[in-house]
Amino acid sequence: MQKFHYHNTEKRVHKGKHISRKVHIKNGIGYKSVTVMKGGKRRTTKKILAPKEIQKIKDRKFIRGLFSDCKK
């Protein structure tokens, strides 16, 4: 899994909340984060990606519920 770099960002607005989901992988180590902006306040949750999740991203497979543990 070395020498694998990946970065993806999804931004959307839902009911006045700005939601940003990010996945970043560099040299086989990665993290996922969810940032919610509402009323001028920003809340960010950041988690480390499991090796199985990194392998599925590398194989271009869909991961259902990838950000479900990043919600507050």
JORA-V769738 format. One record per backbone hydrogen bond with DSSP energy under -1.0 kcal/mol. NH is the residue of the N-H (numbers start at 0). CO is the residue of the C=O. Records with the same first field share a line. If there is no record, write none. Layout:
NH=CO / CO
This chain:
5=24
7=22
9=20
11=18
13=16
16=13
17=36
18=11
19=34
20=9
21=32
22=7
23=30
24=5
25=28
27=3
28=25
30=23
31=46
32=21
33=44
34=19
35=42
36=17
37=40
40=37
42=35
44=33
46=31
48=29
53=49
54=50
55=51
56=52
57=53
58=54
59=56
60=55
65=62
67=64
69=66
